[in-house]
């Protein structure tokens, strides 16, 4: 009897993967949009830096005192001192876009799994509003840190070149290097934060409609981290902390929460009982 009941339970516990459904993946379109917006900020920084530094050409490097360099960096920083409003607008837009993408994917996944349209059940209040607020606040800080880190690296590199008496022509290479480093960080922010927002918003939406569990799904290639590969295919709760697979020891994570994690959550449905379909329909 127990074996028979166990077999029925295994048979009922089909996943979306078995039904050819899709996981709750982040939006590549939103990632590219965010990257483009942040790259625009870097280009403005580069343009301002080149214009201000050009004023040093006439005295370079006659005086081996870094004060003129410090003054130039200070002037550039003043131009970007009012970035708070820009950061707020951009972070809010990123949060809205990823919330929209998460909603669309949740609607699609559930419609394909159980034939129910949950569009009317997706409120903009409660847990989703709180998740969006946290994401917006964190991304505001990240965006504001871009000019801070750019100018910090630029000031150190140009100041060193000035004090060492290097050629003026070397400054162009310094600007290119700092720009490349900043652009790499921008790419990481866009990819990482898009995945994190998708993970947070999708988890809320699944819980909102009564889907409590998911199956961990990796990208299945050689770049998958060992700790993530170990939990591939295992089930976890959307309302639980998640397995300890983070890059920081002892950090529990859901798919997409770890740094640059490409894993996704595959919601688990009990499709042979009408109970869940009735809850979704309600």
Backbone bond lengths (Angstrom), bond angles and torsions (degrees), N, CA, C in turn:
res aa  C-N    CA-C-N  psi(-1)  N-CA   C-N-CA  omega(-1)  CA-C   N-CA-C  phi
1 X - - - 1.468 - - 1.524 111.21 -
2 X 1.372 116.44 -46.49 1.450 119.69 -179.81 1.518 111.23 -64.51
3 X 1.338 116.82 -40.35 1.462 120.54 179.11 1.513 110.35 -63.54
4 X 1.341 115.81 -40.44 1.462 120.74 -179.40 1.535 109.99 -64.40
5 X 1.338 115.50 -42.42 1.462 119.99 179.17 1.524 110.74 -65.23
6 X 1.348 115.89 -38.88 1.463 119.30 178.91 1.507 111.87 -64.05
7 X 1.339 116.13 -40.24 1.466 119.81 178.66 1.523 110.91 -63.14
8 X 1.342 115.95 -40.67 1.462 118.83 179.22 1.525 110.91 -64.61
9 X 1.340 115.92 -37.34 1.458 119.35 -179.48 1.522 110.68 -66.86
10 X 1.332 116.83 -43.13 1.459 120.66 177.66 1.520 110.43 -61.38
11 X 1.341 115.55 -41.64 1.456 120.21 -179.35 1.521 111.07 -64.68
12 X 1.342 117.03 -37.99 1.466 120.65 -178.94 1.518 111.78 -71.10
13 X 1.342 115.78 -32.87 1.465 119.66 -172.56 1.517 111.78 -80.64
14 X 1.307 115.93 57.13 1.461 120.08 174.72 1.527 109.86 -74.26
15 X 1.299 116.95 151.48 1.460 121.34 176.69 1.507 109.16 -111.60
16 X 1.301 114.24 168.82 1.461 119.25 177.87 1.522 111.63 -62.07
17 X 1.319 115.93 -30.59 1.469 118.19 179.78 1.523 110.24 -61.83
18 X 1.322 116.72 -40.99 1.461 120.88 -179.66 1.523 111.66 -67.89
19 X 1.337 116.44 -26.45 1.455 120.92 179.78 1.520 112.40 -96.05
20 X 1.333 116.81 10.39 1.445 120.95 179.31 1.518 113.64 73.39
21 X 1.320 117.20 23.40 1.455 120.77 -178.83 1.528 110.50 -86.65
22 X 1.318 114.42 169.42 1.452 120.54 -179.13 1.523 111.38 -100.49
23 X 1.330 114.67 153.50 1.459 119.80 176.03 1.530 109.40 -81.34
24 X 1.321 115.83 174.35 1.465 121.75 -179.10 1.528 109.47 -85.41
25 X 1.297 116.28 73.75 1.464 122.26 -174.08 1.531 111.96 -82.84
26 X 1.352 116.44 149.69 1.465 119.52 174.96 1.517 111.04 -72.39
27 X 1.315 115.70 161.82 1.454 122.00 -177.63 1.524 110.89 -86.03
28 X 1.324 115.94 116.63 1.461 120.71 175.78 1.534 110.26 -64.49
29 X 1.317 116.72 -35.13 1.465 121.36 178.30 1.525 110.86 -61.22
30 X 1.323 116.83 -43.21 1.459 120.21 178.99 1.518 111.88 -68.02
31 X 1.317 116.60 -36.52 1.463 119.89 177.06 1.530 110.55 -61.61
32 X 1.326 116.65 -46.11 1.468 120.44 -179.91 1.527 111.08 -64.78
33 X 1.339 116.44 -39.57 1.466 119.77 177.90 1.529 110.46 -61.25
34 X 1.319 116.89 -46.62 1.462 121.19 -178.86 1.527 110.22 -63.27
35 X 1.314 116.03 -42.73 1.461 120.36 178.48 1.523 111.12 -60.22
36 X 1.323 117.26 -43.34 1.471 121.00 179.72 1.526 111.11 -63.22
37 X 1.333 116.46 -41.59 1.461 119.93 -179.88 1.531 111.40 -64.84
38 X 1.321 116.87 -43.13 1.463 120.34 179.05 1.520 111.31 -69.29
39 X 1.331 117.01 -35.47 1.461 120.69 177.74 1.526 111.06 -64.95
40 X 1.325 116.68 -33.76 1.464 120.34 176.06 1.525 110.52 -61.24
41 X 1.319 116.57 -40.84 1.464 120.83 176.71 1.521 110.53 -61.15
42 X 1.327 117.53 -42.29 1.467 121.16 179.37 1.520 110.37 -64.18
43 X 1.319 117.70 -39.25 1.471 120.29 179.10 1.527 110.95 -64.62
44 X 1.337 116.66 -38.63 1.472 119.40 176.50 1.530 110.69 -64.01
45 X 1.309 116.45 -40.14 1.464 120.24 176.49 1.524 111.27 -61.31
46 X 1.311 115.88 -45.63 1.463 120.91 -178.98 1.527 111.28 -62.52
47 X 1.328 116.57 -43.71 1.464 120.77 179.51 1.527 111.23 -61.99
48 X 1.327 116.40 -45.55 1.462 120.55 179.54 1.526 111.16 -64.63
49 X 1.333 116.53 -40.75 1.463 120.48 -179.10 1.521 111.20 -64.48
50 X 1.308 117.17 -44.39 1.469 120.13 -179.70 1.529 110.99 -64.40
51 X 1.327 116.85 -40.35 1.464 119.85 -179.96 1.523 111.60 -64.80
52 X 1.335 116.78 -43.02 1.459 120.37 -178.71 1.528 111.79 -71.66
53 X 1.330 116.76 -42.26 1.461 119.93 -177.67 1.522 112.15 -67.64
54 X 1.334 116.59 -25.85 1.455 119.69 179.55 1.530 110.51 -60.47
55 X 1.335 116.70 -27.14 1.465 120.08 178.89 1.518 113.21 -66.28
56 X 1.329 117.82 -16.62 1.463 121.11 178.49 1.521 113.02 -85.03
57 X 1.316 117.21 -10.56 1.468 120.16 -172.36 1.522 112.14 -59.31
58 X 1.346 116.95 -38.06 1.456 119.59 -176.29 1.513 114.42 -67.25
59 X 1.321 117.83 -25.23 1.475 120.51 -178.43 1.528 111.78 -110.88
60 X 1.297 117.26 1.75 1.476 120.41 -176.59 1.512 110.56 -74.78
61 X 1.358 118.78 136.88 1.468 126.54 -26.65 1.525 108.64 -101.73
62 X 1.348 116.42 61.23 1.457 120.80 -174.00 1.527 112.20 -63.03
63 X 1.315 116.97 -34.52 1.462 120.77 -178.51 1.526 108.66 -115.00
64 X 1.319 116.33 122.61 1.470 119.28 -176.80 1.525 111.23 -90.62
65 X 1.301 115.20 49.13 1.458 122.86 176.23 1.524 106.60 -122.26
66 X 1.320 117.18 126.89 1.464 120.49 -173.00 1.519 113.25 -76.16
67 X 1.330 118.35 1.03 1.457 119.47 -176.61 1.530 113.21 -56.83
68 X 1.342 119.79 -45.09 1.473 118.61 178.23 1.524 112.85 -57.60
69 X 1.327 117.72 -35.70 1.460 121.58 177.66 1.526 109.86 -66.26
70 X 1.318 116.38 -44.11 1.472 120.53 179.08 1.525 111.07 -59.45
71 X 1.328 115.60 -39.39 1.465 119.64 -179.78 1.519 111.42 -65.78
72 X 1.329 115.87 -39.47 1.468 119.93 178.54 1.525 110.43 -64.45
73 X 1.322 117.19 -46.22 1.467 121.00 179.60 1.519 110.42 -61.66
74 X 1.337 116.27 -37.50 1.468 120.36 178.25 1.524 111.23 -64.39
75 X 1.321 117.49 -39.82 1.465 120.46 179.11 1.529 111.15 -66.09
76 X 1.319 116.37 -39.70 1.469 119.44 177.91 1.527 109.80 -65.10
77 X 1.329 116.05 -41.77 1.466 120.44 -179.57 1.520 110.99 -61.48
78 X 1.335 117.31 -37.49 1.464 120.66 179.20 1.531 110.92 -63.15
79 X 1.331 115.87 -35.34 1.466 119.48 179.93 1.529 111.55 -65.62
80 X 1.323 115.96 -27.95 1.463 120.07 -178.57 1.527 111.56 -109.28
81 X 1.338 115.81 15.91 1.458 119.77 179.92 1.519 112.97 -72.60
82 X 1.324 116.93 -20.45 1.458 120.50 179.86 1.508 113.37 -100.09
83 X 1.330 115.68 35.02 1.455 120.45 -174.95 1.526 112.72 -79.97
84 X 1.328 117.16 -6.62 1.465 120.13 -175.79 1.526 112.08 -55.57
85 X 1.322 116.24 -46.49 1.465 119.69 -178.04 1.518 111.24 -65.65
86 X 1.322 115.94 -39.41 1.471 120.29 178.13 1.524 110.22 -64.25
87 X 1.329 116.10 -44.35 1.461 120.76 -179.81 1.527 110.95 -62.98
88 X 1.324 116.74 -41.60 1.462 120.93 179.29 1.524 110.60 -63.41
89 X 1.323 116.08 -45.70 1.468 119.89 -179.20 1.525 111.19 -62.56
90 X 1.335 116.20 -46.19 1.457 120.29 -176.77 1.531 111.70 -67.95
91 X 1.338 116.48 -42.19 1.465 120.30 179.97 1.523 110.75 -65.36
92 X 1.321 116.64 -40.04 1.463 120.45 178.85 1.529 110.51 -65.12
93 X 1.334 116.22 -41.65 1.462 120.08 178.83 1.528 110.97 -63.68
94 X 1.331 116.94 -40.58 1.465 120.57 178.23 1.522 110.80 -63.15
95 X 1.327 116.51 -41.52 1.460 121.01 178.92 1.527 110.85 -63.54
96 X 1.327 117.65 -44.80 1.460 121.45 179.32 1.523 111.49 -62.88
97 X 1.325 116.26 -43.75 1.464 119.96 -179.13 1.527 111.23 -62.56
98 X 1.317 116.28 -44.55 1.464 119.05 -178.03 1.515 112.30 -72.57
99 X 1.332 117.07 -30.67 1.451 119.85 173.92 1.526 109.66 -65.18
100 X 1.337 116.79 -43.07 1.465 120.49 177.77 1.513 112.32 -61.67
101 X 1.336 116.61 -41.05 1.462 120.60 179.30 1.523 111.25 -67.78
102 X 1.328 116.57 -40.70 1.469 120.51 178.72 1.521 110.67 -64.44
103 X 1.329 116.82 -40.56 1.461 120.83 178.00 1.530 110.63 -62.40
104 X 1.331 115.96 -46.52 1.463 120.07 -178.69 1.524 111.26 -61.57
105 X 1.331 116.48 -40.64 1.464 119.58 179.89 1.526 110.57 -69.10
106 X 1.324 117.62 -40.32 1.465 120.55 178.28 1.522 110.97 -61.88
107 X 1.331 116.51 -43.40 1.468 121.23 178.50 1.526 110.11 -60.78
108 X 1.323 116.70 -44.16 1.464 120.97 -178.64 1.523 111.63 -65.89
109 X 1.338 116.03 -46.63 1.464 120.76 -177.29 1.526 111.06 -60.39
110 X 1.326 117.44 -45.61 1.465 120.63 -176.86 1.527 110.99 -73.00
111 X 1.315 116.60 -36.67 1.473 118.71 177.27 1.523 110.78 -62.03
112 X 1.311 116.95 -42.38 1.464 120.39 -178.82 1.525 111.51 -71.88
113 X 1.337 116.33 -29.18 1.463 119.30 -177.10 1.520 112.53 -80.28
114 X 1.331 117.38 -46.89 1.459 119.89 -172.94 1.521 113.42 -128.90
115 X 1.339 117.14 4.74 1.455 120.07 175.54 1.507 115.07 70.65
116 X 1.343 116.99 26.40 1.461 121.10 -178.77 1.527 109.39 -115.82
117 X 1.333 116.64 135.91 1.459 122.25 176.59 1.519 109.21 -93.74
118 X 1.343 117.00 113.50 1.462 121.21 -176.39 1.527 112.44 -97.02
119 X 1.330 117.43 8.72 1.463 120.32 -175.14 1.522 112.36 -50.33
120 X 1.312 117.13 -46.88 1.458 121.18 -177.59 1.509 114.16 -68.47
121 X 1.327 117.58 -14.33 1.467 120.73 -177.79 1.525 112.49 -91.03
122 X 1.339 117.74 -6.31 1.460 120.81 -174.22 1.527 110.77 -91.24
123 X 1.300 115.97 91.13 1.462 122.21 178.60 1.523 110.20 -76.81
124 X 1.322 115.75 154.70 1.457 120.31 175.98 1.516 112.76 -93.28
125 X 1.316 117.16 5.34 1.459 122.28 -177.67 1.536 110.76 -106.84
126 X 1.314 114.98 179.40 1.463 120.28 174.92 1.509 113.83 72.90
127 X 1.335 116.18 -133.07 1.453 120.66 -172.92 1.522 113.37 -63.66
128 X 1.325 117.23 -35.66 1.463 118.75 -178.80 1.523 110.32 -68.40
129 X 1.332 117.46 -37.45 1.458 120.77 178.48 1.530 110.79 -64.27
130 X 1.330 116.44 -39.81 1.461 120.56 178.39 1.523 110.97 -67.38
131 X 1.329 117.47 -41.24 1.467 121.00 178.13 1.524 110.80 -62.75
132 X 1.321 117.10 -39.87 1.462 121.21 178.48 1.527 111.07 -67.50
133 X 1.313 116.45 -38.97 1.472 119.79 178.46 1.522 110.87 -61.61
134 X 1.349 116.77 -45.72 1.463 119.93 179.90 1.527 111.28 -63.90
135 X 1.333 116.57 -41.61 1.464 119.97 179.72 1.518 111.10 -64.32
136 X 1.324 116.44 -41.21 1.465 120.49 -179.70 1.523 110.62 -64.23
137 X 1.311 117.05 -46.20 1.461 120.79 -179.22 1.526 111.54 -60.46
138 X 1.316 116.48 -43.61 1.460 119.68 -178.51 1.527 110.83 -67.09
139 X 1.327 117.76 -40.41 1.459 120.54 -179.22 1.519 112.23 -71.93
140 X 1.328 118.07 -29.55 1.462 119.87 172.26 1.526 110.14 -58.02
141 X 1.319 116.85 -45.26 1.461 120.90 179.57 1.527 111.62 -64.45
142 X 1.319 116.72 -40.13 1.462 119.95 178.88 1.519 111.23 -64.34
143 X 1.321 116.83 -43.74 1.469 120.68 -178.85 1.531 110.41 -64.75
144 X 1.315 116.94 -42.67 1.464 120.52 179.47 1.527 111.66 -65.71
145 X 1.335 116.63 -25.93 1.464 119.54 -179.40 1.532 112.60 -76.02
146 X 1.323 117.77 -16.35 1.471 120.18 -177.24 1.524 111.84 -64.11
147 X 1.358 119.90 -54.31 1.465 118.06 177.00 1.526 113.15 -65.48
148 X 1.323 117.58 -32.08 1.463 120.42 178.71 1.525 110.79 -61.52
149 X 1.332 116.70 -48.13 1.459 119.90 -179.22 1.525 111.49 -71.04
150 X 1.334 116.44 -37.93 1.466 120.49 178.46 1.527 110.10 -59.04
151 X 1.328 117.14 -50.40 1.457 120.83 -177.09 1.527 111.69 -69.84
152 X 1.316 117.10 -32.24 1.453 119.64 175.66 1.513 111.93 -62.95
153 X 1.319 116.67 -46.41 1.471 121.10 178.64 1.526 110.89 -67.23
154 X 1.336 116.00 -41.08 1.459 119.68 -178.34 1.524 110.90 -66.24
155 X 1.323 117.34 -45.08 1.458 120.27 179.71 1.516 112.16 -60.60
156 X 1.332 116.64 -42.60 1.464 120.22 -179.85 1.521 111.07 -65.43
157 X 1.342 117.11 -43.63 1.465 120.78 -176.48 1.526 111.77 -70.26
158 X 1.337 117.68 -44.40 1.465 120.61 -179.53 1.524 110.19 -69.91
159 X 1.339 116.63 -39.94 1.457 119.17 177.78 1.524 111.79 -60.76
160 X 1.321 117.12 -40.57 1.464 120.90 178.29 1.528 110.68 -64.59
161 X 1.333 116.22 -43.20 1.468 120.09 178.91 1.525 110.80 -62.94
162 X 1.321 116.13 -39.33 1.470 121.12 179.34 1.523 110.56 -62.75
163 X 1.324 116.73 -49.88 1.459 121.20 -176.69 1.526 112.13 -68.23
164 X 1.305 117.96 -27.28 1.462 121.74 179.23 1.524 112.38 -85.73
165 X 1.323 116.76 -5.38 1.462 119.95 178.75 1.515 113.67 70.62
166 X 1.323 116.80 29.76 1.461 119.12 179.11 1.523 110.80 -71.93
167 X 1.319 116.50 163.94 1.457 121.77 -176.63 1.523 111.21 -67.36
168 X 1.330 115.26 151.46 1.458 120.46 175.93 1.523 111.02 -59.30
169 X 1.325 116.16 -36.32 1.462 120.61 -178.67 1.532 112.43 -61.25
170 X 1.327 116.76 -22.31 1.461 120.16 179.94 1.538 111.91 -70.88
171 X 1.333 116.96 -20.75 1.458 120.36 -177.06 1.526 111.68 -64.64
172 X 1.311 116.74 -34.44 1.466 119.90 177.83 1.522 110.46 -59.54
173 X 1.342 116.59 -41.18 1.470 120.88 178.64 1.521 110.52 -66.77
174 X 1.336 116.69 -36.52 1.465 120.51 177.52 1.528 110.37 -62.85
175 X 1.325 116.97 -45.74 1.457 121.41 178.25 1.523 111.59 -61.37
176 X 1.317 116.02 -42.60 1.466 119.93 179.41 1.528 110.86 -62.02
177 X 1.321 116.57 -42.75 1.467 120.63 -177.95 1.528 111.00 -65.69
178 X 1.330 116.40 -47.56 1.468 119.66 -179.77 1.525 110.09 -62.77
179 X 1.337 116.40 -39.04 1.463 119.77 177.71 1.518 112.22 -63.34
180 X 1.336 116.38 -40.96 1.469 120.40 179.86 1.529 111.19 -65.61
181 X 1.323 116.65 -42.21 1.472 120.95 178.86 1.525 110.34 -62.50
182 X 1.332 116.05 -42.38 1.464 120.41 -179.54 1.522 110.68 -68.04
183 X 1.326 116.50 -39.57 1.460 119.99 178.62 1.525 110.96 -63.62
184 X 1.325 117.90 -36.91 1.464 121.03 176.99 1.526 110.52 -64.13
185 X 1.313 116.02 -39.25 1.476 119.12 178.51 1.524 110.73 -67.37
186 X 1.310 117.07 -39.03 1.459 121.72 177.63 1.524 110.75 -60.20
187 X 1.323 116.67 -41.99 1.465 120.79 178.91 1.526 110.81 -62.38
188 X 1.323 116.04 -41.06 1.464 120.53 178.74 1.528 110.78 -65.01
189 X 1.331 116.79 -44.10 1.466 120.48 179.89 1.521 110.44 -59.57
190 X 1.334 116.41 -47.95 1.468 120.11 -177.09 1.521 111.31 -61.42
191 X 1.318 117.12 -45.14 1.462 120.39 -177.92 1.520 111.42 -69.93
192 X 1.331 115.61 -46.37 1.461 120.45 -175.98 1.524 111.65 -66.38
193 X 1.320 116.98 -45.32 1.460 119.88 -176.77 1.525 112.58 -72.13
194 X 1.318 117.63 -32.74 1.469 119.95 175.28 1.525 110.02 -62.40
195 X 1.333 116.41 -43.49 1.464 120.19 178.19 1.528 111.45 -65.71
196 X 1.316 116.96 -41.53 1.471 120.66 -178.83 1.525 111.29 -65.66
197 X 1.337 116.90 -44.02 1.459 119.50 179.08 1.527 110.92 -64.76
198 X 1.320 116.27 -41.65 1.465 119.25 177.97 1.524 110.82 -60.57
199 X 1.329 116.82 -42.59 1.462 120.71 -179.74 1.532 110.73 -62.33
200 X 1.332 115.86 -47.71 1.466 119.87 -177.09 1.523 111.72 -66.35
201 X 1.329 117.27 -45.89 1.466 120.70 -176.39 1.523 111.35 -70.84
202 X 1.320 117.19 -39.10 1.470 120.28 179.53 1.522 110.89 -65.95
203 X 1.326 116.18 -39.05 1.461 119.71 -179.99 1.530 110.32 -63.20
204 X 1.329 116.26 -42.96 1.465 119.88 177.88 1.518 110.73 -61.46
205 X 1.324 116.82 -44.72 1.462 119.82 -177.58 1.525 111.98 -64.24
206 X 1.322 117.54 -38.94 1.457 119.72 178.19 1.531 110.27 -64.20
207 X 1.310 116.86 -43.00 1.465 120.15 179.09 1.526 111.02 -66.91
208 X 1.324 116.95 -34.85 1.466 120.52 179.52 1.529 112.57 -60.16
209 X 1.330 115.95 -32.32 1.472 118.95 -177.06 1.526 112.15 -106.43
210 X 1.331 117.24 13.79 1.455 120.72 172.90 1.513 116.80 87.29
211 X 1.342 118.06 13.58 1.472 120.86 175.23 1.521 106.74 -93.28
212 X 1.319 116.86 111.02 1.461 120.98 -170.20 1.521 115.35 -100.65
213 X 1.329 117.64 -18.00 1.460 119.17 -173.94 1.518 111.58 -128.25
214 X 1.338 113.97 156.52 1.466 120.50 178.25 1.520 110.03 -143.86
215 X 1.295 114.43 161.50 1.463 121.83 175.00 1.524 108.06 -106.54
216 X 1.339 116.35 129.30 1.468 121.15 179.63 1.525 109.01 -70.12
217 X 1.320 116.50 131.29 1.457 121.36 -179.18 1.526 109.42 -130.30
218 X 1.335 116.68 119.81 1.468 120.41 176.29 1.525 109.37 -86.54
219 X 1.327 115.37 174.63 1.466 119.98 177.43 1.523 111.73 -78.27
220 X 1.337 116.93 -11.08 1.461 121.09 172.97 1.515 116.18 72.87
221 X 1.343 118.12 25.56 1.465 119.44 178.20 1.523 110.09 -122.44
222 X 1.340 115.66 -175.40 1.463 120.39 -174.03 1.525 112.49 -72.43
223 X 1.324 118.41 -11.09 1.456 121.23 -178.90 1.529 112.66 -87.12
224 X 1.320 117.56 -5.13 1.467 120.82 -179.17 1.534 109.45 -66.89
225 X 1.323 116.63 132.62 1.458 120.81 178.94 1.521 110.63 -69.24
226 X 1.301 115.01 148.69 1.465 120.27 -175.68 1.516 111.78 -58.61
227 X 1.336 116.80 -43.20 1.465 119.23 -178.67 1.521 111.60 -66.18
228 X 1.320 117.08 -29.99 1.461 120.23 178.83 1.527 110.45 -76.71
229 X 1.328 115.98 -38.80 1.466 120.01 178.41 1.529 111.07 -62.22
230 X 1.331 116.71 -31.77 1.463 120.66 -177.79 1.530 112.61 -66.48
231 X 1.327 117.46 -25.57 1.464 120.13 -178.81 1.530 111.91 -104.74
232 X 1.318 117.67 5.27 1.464 121.19 179.08 1.528 109.93 -59.01
233 X 1.325 116.94 127.43 1.455 121.59 179.84 1.514 115.08 87.54
234 X 1.329 117.96 -8.88 1.457 120.83 179.69 1.534 110.52 -83.28
235 X 1.322 115.79 154.24 1.462 121.74 -179.03 1.524 111.43 -98.05
236 X 1.326 115.19 141.52 1.462 122.47 176.92 1.521 108.67 -140.95
237 X 1.338 115.34 167.69 1.450 120.24 -179.79 1.520 112.18 -96.01
238 X 1.330 116.55 136.98 1.461 120.11 176.10 1.521 111.60 -62.36
239 X 1.335 116.57 -27.46 1.458 120.59 -177.53 1.522 112.31 -98.35
240 X 1.330 116.87 14.73 1.455 122.36 177.77 1.525 109.75 -109.54
241 X 1.347 118.75 166.62 1.467 120.48 -178.09 1.528 114.48 -64.08
242 X 1.335 117.82 -25.22 1.455 120.13 -176.09 1.523 110.97 95.04
243 X 1.341 117.57 167.42 1.464 120.59 -178.80 1.524 111.54 -73.44
244 X 1.324 115.83 159.72 1.464 121.03 178.95 1.525 108.08 -86.43
245 X 1.329 115.81 92.56 1.468 120.69 -179.87 1.524 110.82 -129.97
246 X 1.332 117.28 7.72 1.455 120.94 -173.94 1.509 113.46 -68.72
247 X 1.330 115.23 160.48 1.459 120.66 178.86 1.522 111.31 -68.74
248 X 1.322 116.82 -20.79 1.463 121.28 173.07 1.525 107.52 -97.39
249 X 1.321 116.39 127.27 1.467 120.19 -176.83 1.523 111.33 -53.35
250 X 1.322 115.10 133.93 1.443 120.44 176.98 1.511 114.96 81.28
251 X 1.325 117.65 12.08 1.467 120.85 -178.19 1.521 110.60 -96.96
252 X 1.324 118.60 114.46 1.468 120.39 176.73 1.523 110.47 -76.49
253 X 1.319 116.52 141.70 1.460 120.86 -177.07 1.523 110.94 -141.29
254 X 1.318 115.87 147.27 1.453 122.36 164.98 1.527 107.67 -95.38
255 X 1.332 119.31 163.88 1.464 120.99 178.75 1.530 111.81 -53.68
256 X 1.331 115.96 131.30 1.451 121.16 179.20 1.513 114.45 91.49
257 X 1.332 118.58 -9.75 1.465 121.26 -177.31 1.516 112.96 -87.27
258 X 1.323 117.80 -31.61 1.451 120.19 178.91 1.537 109.12 -67.67
259 X 1.305 117.39 160.92 1.464 121.37 -177.18 1.521 110.51 -59.79
260 X 1.335 116.42 120.88 1.462 124.08 179.22 1.530 112.63 55.12
261 X 1.323 116.41 32.00 1.467 120.54 178.94 1.525 109.96 -73.19
262 X 1.334 116.17 132.95 1.464 121.64 179.93 1.526 111.91 -105.88
263 X 1.321 116.57 7.59 1.462 120.30 179.30 1.528 110.32 -74.49
264 X 1.334 115.45 159.06 1.460 120.67 -179.04 1.531 110.05 -135.45
265 X 1.330 114.39 161.68 1.467 121.07 178.07 1.521 109.40 -98.31
266 X 1.325 116.12 132.41 1.454 122.64 177.59 1.530 107.30 -110.02
267 X 1.336 119.04 102.25 1.469 120.81 -176.71 1.521 112.40 -56.60
268 X 1.310 115.90 142.73 1.461 121.86 -178.78 1.530 108.66 -103.35
269 X 1.337 115.45 127.43 1.457 122.31 -179.06 1.518 110.31 -117.15
270 X 1.320 115.76 143.71 1.456 121.79 171.20 1.526 105.67 -99.18
271 X 1.330 116.02 87.84 1.461 119.96 -167.70 1.525 113.80 -84.94
272 X 1.342 119.09 -6.07 1.464 119.37 -177.89 1.529 112.30 -98.02
273 X 1.324 115.66 4.65 1.458 118.40 171.99 1.517 108.37 -119.19
274 X 1.310 116.04 150.22 1.467 120.17 -177.38 1.519 111.78 -84.17
275 X 1.324 117.22 -9.73 1.458 120.40 -172.80 1.523 111.69 -59.25
276 X 1.325 117.77 -50.03 1.456 120.27 -176.82 1.527 111.24 -67.05
277 X 1.346 116.23 -38.17 1.457 118.95 178.34 1.519 110.44 -62.49
278 X 1.323 117.15 -39.25 1.455 120.53 179.27 1.506 111.37 -66.23
279 X 1.347 116.73 -38.92 1.465 119.89 178.38 1.518 111.00 -64.08
280 X 1.341 116.21 -42.13 1.456 120.70 179.51 1.526 110.67 -65.58
281 X 1.324 115.92 -44.06 1.455 120.53 -179.42 1.533 111.35 -62.18
282 X 1.336 115.84 -33.76 1.464 120.01 -179.51 1.522 111.61 -69.69
